[in-house]
Amino acid sequence: MTLHTATNRAALRRVPLLLVVTAIGAMLLTSCATVGPTPGVLVPPQPPPSAPTVPHNAEPPPPKVNLSGFPLPYRQGYADGCASAGGAEHKDATRFSADMNYRTGWTDGRALCTKK
């Protein structure tokens, strides 16, 4: 075996390692790239998610006070009023104007939950 042949074999052993290192480096670089908005393209603002409407016969989540003797519309109004005390108003406007129990519950819920 000559020196020339041994050098060629060593070079052939290094080539796959060089390819592997290059491939891994390329994968690392492409995985670090981030995709952002295209310059000059305006993206319209997304509307905030709206609260789903609660059916008239759905039981609201249990409040921290005992409302067991009150009618369902009052309990639903109380839950919506209490949810409104934290900031954004959560109210069924149609029921608020037409249903006295819902309106009273909403008013009581907002007033009592605001005090806490």
N, C-alpha and C positions, 0 to 999 in steps of 0.2 A: 504494500500500500504506500502510495507516495504522499508527500505533504500536501500536494495540490488537491488530491481526492479527499483527504481528511478535512481540509478547509471548506470544500464544497459541502460536505455532509454537515458540518457545524453550521454553515450558513443556512442550509435547508431546515435545520432544527429551529433556528431563530425566526424564520419567516412566519410560521404559524403563530408563534407567540406574539410577534409584532402585529399580525392581523387581528388577533384576539384583543390585544391591548387597544388597538385603534378602534375596533368595533365597540368595545366597552366605553371608550371615551366618547365616541359619537352618540351612543345611546344616552349617556349621562348628560351630554350637552343638549340633546333634543328633549329630554325629560324635564329639564330646567326651564325650558322656554314657556312663557306665558302667552295666552291669547287674550288680547284686549280688544276694545272696540276699534273699528276701522276709522282712521282719522278722516274727518269731514262728514261722517255719517251720523246723523242725529238719531238717538234712540228715544222714543217717546216715554215719558214717565209712566210707571205702572200705577194703577189706582190701588188704594189700600184695600186689603181684603175686608169684605163686609160681613157682618155677623149674620149667621143664618137665622131666618125667621122661625120662631117657635110655634108649633101648632097650638091651637086653642085648648086642646085636651092633653097637652104634654105636661108632666109634672116637672117643676123647676128643681134645681139642685137644692138640697136641704140647707136652710139658712142657720145662723148661729143662735137664732131665737126660736121659740116654740110657736109655730103658726098652724098647729094641727086643727084648730077650730074654725079657721078662716076658709072662705070659698077659694076654689082653684084660681079664678081670675085675680083675686087679691094676692095670692102667693106668687103668681107669675109676675104681677106688677111690682111686688116687693123685690123679687129677684132682679128684675130689670133696673129698678131704682137704685138698688144697692150696687149693682154693676156700674151704674152711671156716676156714683159718688166718687169714683177714682179718677175721673177725667172726662173721657169721651161719653157723650150721652147715648145710652142704649134704651130706646123707647119705641114701642109700636104706636105711632101717632094716630092711626085709625082707632085702635082700641082705647087709647088715652082719651080721645074726644068722645067716644061712644059708650064706654063701659065704666061705670062709676066705681066698681070694685077694683078694676085694674088701675084706674087713676089714683084711687086712695092708697092702694098697695104700693104703687110707684112712688108717690109722694112720701109715704111713711118710710119706705126702704131707703130712699135717697137721704132723707133727713136723719134717720138713725145710723146709717152707715157712714155719713159724713162726720158725725160726732166722734167716731172712734179714732 
